Amino acid sequence: MSGSPRPRSVPAKLRRGRRSDLAALLALESAVFTVDHLSRRSFRRFLASPNAGLIVAEESGTLAGYALVLYPARSTIARLYSIAVAPHIGRRGVGPLLLAAAEKAAQQRRRRAMRLEVHEHNTRAIARYEKSGYRLFGRHHDYYDDHATALRFEKPLDPERRRRPAVTAE
């Protein structure tokens, strides 16, 4: 053994989404989600909106995933509207990379927190969000097309707020 570290795989490259990604984004939606797919029209609208940011990850020139963040006007909260990683990518860290990039983009827009909704049965995503510092704060019943409940999570993006202990309402 030489003692030198093993070479790592080349990480996915992140960039802003563009209209030329539409076909790949729609294919990814169909491959990842069984309900509540974003339509071509929705993607087009989000790509053109000043109140939305679409970050895509590419690996070897192929779409590996995306994160779509909404920035409501007159709000200090960003909303992770959708995040998806291509099934063939597996556990290569693309999801956490996209999530961190979405948080950074929200911080650059001076948002104090990121919120999201996740299907109550999506245990893998729930575990990822919790590991990344998100905390459950509510539920939306009958939220998805399959009538499932959405769990609502939030993460403070201000480093000072993250260090403070959580306050619970009795």
For each residue, the residues with C-beta under 8 A, 3 or more apart:
1:
2:
3:
4:
5:
6:
7:
8: 11
9: 92
10: 59 60
11: 8 93 97
12: 57 58 59 64 65 89 92 94 97
13: 57 58 59
14: 55 56 57 58 97 98 101
15: 55 56 58
16: 53 54 55 56
17: 21 25 47 54 55 56 66
18: 21 47
19: 22 44 47
20:
21: 17 18 24 25 56 63 66
22: 19 25 26 40 43 44
23: 26 27
24: 21 27 28 62 63
25: 17 21 22 28 29 38 43 56 63 66
26: 22 23 29 30 38 40 43
27: 23 24 30 31 63
28: 24 25 31 32 63 65 66 84 86
29: 25 26 32 33 37 38 84
30: 26 27 33 37
31: 27 28 86 87
32: 28 29 84 85 86 87
33: 29 30 36 37 84
34: 146
35: 119 144 145 146 148
36: 33 144 145
37: 29 30 33
38: 25 26 29 42 43 46 68 82
39: 42 43
40: 22 26 43 44
41: 44 45
42: 38 39 45 46
43: 22 25 26 38 39 40 46 47 54
44: 19 22 40 41 47 48
45: 41 42 48 49
46: 38 42 43 49 52 54 68 70 81
47: 17 18 19 43 44 52 54
48: 44 45
49: 45 46 52
50:
51: 70 71 72 73
52: 46 47 49 68 69 70 71 81
53: 16 68 69 71 102 105
54: 16 17 43 46 47 66 67 68 69
55: 14 15 16 17 66 67 68 69 98 101 102 105
56: 14 15 16 17 21 25 63 65 66
57: 12 13 14 63 64 65 66 85 94 97 98
58: 12 13 14 15 61 62 63 64
59: 10 12 13 62 64 89 92 94
60: 10
61: 58
62: 24 58 59 86
63: 21 24 25 27 28 56 57 58 66 86
64: 12 57 58 59 85 86 89 94
65: 12 28 56 57 83 84 85 86 89 94 95 98
66: 17 21 25 28 54 55 56 57 63 82 83 84 98
67: 54 55 80 82 83 98 99 101 102
68: 38 46 52 53 54 55 80 81 82 83
69: 52 53 54 55 78 79 80 81 102 105 106 114
70: 46 51 52 78 79 81
71: 51 52 53 75 78 79 106 109 111
72: 51 75 77 79
73: 51
74:
75: 71 72 111
76: 110 111 112 113
77: 72 111 112 113 114 115 154
78: 69 70 71 102 105 106 109 111 113 114 115 157
79: 69 70 71 72 114 115 116
80: 67 68 69 83 99 102 114 115 116
81: 46 52 68 69 70 116
82: 38 66 67 68
83: 65 66 67 68 80 95 98 99 102
84: 28 29 32 33 65 66
85: 32 57 64 65 89 94 95 98
86: 28 31 32 62 63 64 65 89 94
87: 31 32 90
88:
89: 12 59 64 65 85 86 92 94
90: 87
91:
92: 9 12 59 89
93: 11 96 97
94: 12 57 59 64 65 85 86 89 97 98
95: 65 83 85 98 99 128
96: 93 99 100 128 132
97: 11 12 14 57 93 94 100 101
98: 14 55 57 65 66 67 83 85 94 95 101 102
99: 67 80 83 95 96 102 103 128 129 132
100: 96 97 103 104 132
101: 14 55 67 97 98 104 105
102: 53 55 67 69 78 80 83 98 99 105 106 114
103: 99 100 106 107 114 155 157
104: 100 101 107 108
105: 53 55 69 78 101 102 108 109
106: 69 71 78 102 103 109 111 114 157
107: 103 104 110 111 157
108: 104 105
109: 71 78 105 106
110: 76 107
111: 71 75 76 77 78 106 107 114 157
112: 76 77 156 157 158 161
113: 76 77 78 154 155 156 157 158 161
114: 69 77 78 79 80 102 103 106 111 134 154 155 157
115: 77 78 79 80 152 153 154
116: 79 80 81 129 134 152 153 154
117: 140 143 150 151 152 153
118: 122 125 126 129 150 151 153
119: 35 122 125 144 148 150 151
120: 139 148 149 150 151
121: 148
122: 118 119 125 126
123: 126 127
124: 127 128
125: 118 119 122 128 129
126: 118 122 123 129 130 151
127: 123 124 130 131
128: 95 96 99 124 125 131 132
129: 99 116 118 125 126 132 134 153 155
130: 126 127 133 134 135 153
131: 127 128
132: 96 99 100 128 129 155
133: 130 155 162
134: 114 116 129 130 153 154 155
135: 130 153 154 155 166
136: 151 152 153
137: 152 153 154
138: 151 152
139: 120 149 150 151 152
140: 117 143 149 150 152
141: 149
142: 147 148 149
143: 117 140 148 149 150
144: 35 36 119 147 148 150
145: 35 36
146: 34 35
147: 142 144
148: 35 119 120 121 142 143 144
149: 120 139 140 141 142 143
150: 117 118 119 120 139 140 143 144
151: 117 118 119 120 126 136 138 139
152: 115 116 117 136 137 138 139 140
153: 115 116 117 118 129 130 134 135 136 137
154: 77 113 114 115 116 134 135 137
155: 103 113 114 129 132 133 134 135 162
156: 112 113 161 162
157: 78 103 106 107 111 112 113 114 161
158: 112 113 161 162
159: 162 163
160: 163 164
161: 112 113 156 157 158 164
162: 133 155 156 158 159
163: 159 160
164: 160 161
165:
166: 135
167:
168:
169:
170:
